[in-house]
Amino acid sequence: MDETSFQQKMAEIMNRIKELPEETRPAAEAAAEAVQGRREKVARSVAELQESLDYLRLSVKYLIF
């Protein structure tokens, strides 16, 4: 799932949460925010991993040279 479709789904979920009864809304909002936070953390981790792989590839090319 790419970032734009994820953001669209999250917006849809947040709109549905606003329609929930007042007593259940805070728990659902907290869960949705937690999912958003985890998604951002995973995205950062993937970016760091990609950067590490790029550095590893460069190091291997240097060693082969």
C-alpha positions as CSV (number, residue, x, y, z in Angstrom):
1,M,0.0,0.0,0.0
2,D,1.5,3.3,-1.0
3,E,1.4,6.5,1.1
4,T,-1.5,8.2,-0.7
5,S,-3.8,5.2,-0.5
6,F,-2.9,4.8,3.2
7,Q,-3.6,8.4,3.9
8,Q,-7.0,8.2,2.1
9,K,-7.9,5.1,4.2
10,M,-6.9,6.8,7.4
11,A,-9.0,9.8,6.6
12,E,-11.9,7.5,5.9
13,I,-11.4,5.7,9.2
14,M,-11.1,9.0,11.1
15,N,-14.4,10.2,9.5
16,R,-16.1,7.0,10.6
17,I,-14.7,7.3,14.1
18,K,-16.3,10.7,14.3
19,E,-19.6,9.1,13.7
20,L,-19.2,6.7,16.7
21,P,-21.0,7.2,20.0
22,E,-19.2,9.5,22.4
23,E,-18.3,6.7,24.9
24,T,-16.4,4.6,22.3
25,R,-14.8,7.4,20.3
26,P,-11.7,8.1,22.4
27,A,-10.6,4.5,22.3
28,A,-11.0,4.3,18.6
29,E,-9.2,7.6,18.0
30,A,-6.3,6.4,20.2
31,A,-6.1,3.2,18.2
32,A,-6.1,5.0,14.9
33,E,-3.4,7.4,16.1
34,A,-1.3,4.4,17.2
35,V,-1.6,2.9,13.8
36,Q,-0.5,6.2,12.2
37,G,2.5,6.4,14.5
38,R,3.5,2.8,13.7
39,R,3.2,3.4,10.0
40,E,5.5,6.4,10.3
41,K,8.0,4.4,12.3
42,V,8.0,1.6,9.8
43,A,8.5,4.1,7.0
44,R,11.5,5.6,8.8
45,S,12.9,2.1,9.4
46,V,12.6,1.2,5.7
47,A,14.3,4.4,4.7
48,E,17.2,3.8,7.1
49,L,17.4,0.2,5.8
50,Q,17.5,1.4,2.2
51,E,20.3,3.9,3.1
52,S,22.3,1.1,4.8
53,L,21.9,-1.2,1.7
54,D,23.0,1.6,-0.6
55,Y,26.1,2.1,1.6
56,L,26.8,-1.6,1.6
57,R,26.5,-1.8,-2.2
58,L,29.0,1.1,-2.5
59,S,31.4,-0.6,0.0
60,V,31.3,-3.8,-1.9
61,K,32.0,-2.1,-5.2
62,Y,34.9,-0.3,-3.6
63,L,36.3,-3.5,-2.3
64,I,35.9,-5.3,-5.7
65,F,37.7,-2.4,-7.4
